[in-house]
Amino acid sequence: MSKISIAQLFEDKKEKLKLNWIAGQRGGDTELSDEAIAQSGQGHDWSFEFYPPGLDPGD
């Protein structure tokens, strides 16, 4: 079973997906297993906020 940390997953995908990690970095060491990833959409309330490039959410 392979595992990846949330921080590593972010680093691997941030340029392609144009992501910015702005909060909660302490959780970056949390590891995700193949099983956890396969079940990731079941029973979770994922909350992501999307801000288009150039839009500052603090304005």
N, C-alpha and C positions, 0 to 999 in steps of 0.2 A: 504494500500500500504506500503510495507516495504522498508526501505532505508539502505544503508551501505556506510560508507565513504571509499574513495580510500585507505586510510592508514589502515583501519581495514581489507579490502579485501586483501591487500598486506600481512598483518600480518598473516591472516588466511591461506594463500596459499604459503608463502615464502619457508618453509622447503620442502614441497612436490614438488614444482616446482623449487627449488634451485634458488630462485630469490635474487638479490641484488638491493637495491634502491640507486642509486648513484647520482641522480639529481632531482630537482623539488619537493622537499619535502613540500614546502609551499602549494602545491595543495592537500595535503593529507586529508585536512578537507572537500574537495568537496564530496558531497553525491550523490550516484547513486540510482535512484529509480528502481523498477521493470520494469517500462515502458522504462526508459533510457537503461537498460541492454538488454531488449528485442529488442530494435532498435539499439544496439551498432554497428552492422556491416553495417548499412545503411548510406552511405554518409560520412563516417569518413575516414580519412587517418591516421590510427594508425601506428606509427613509433616506432618499438622496435628493439634494436640491441641485437643480441645474441652472446655471447662469451662463447665458450666451457670452462668447468672447467680447470683451469690451464693456460689459455691464458689471458695474461694481455694486454688489448687493448692499453695501453700506450707504449708498446714496439716498 
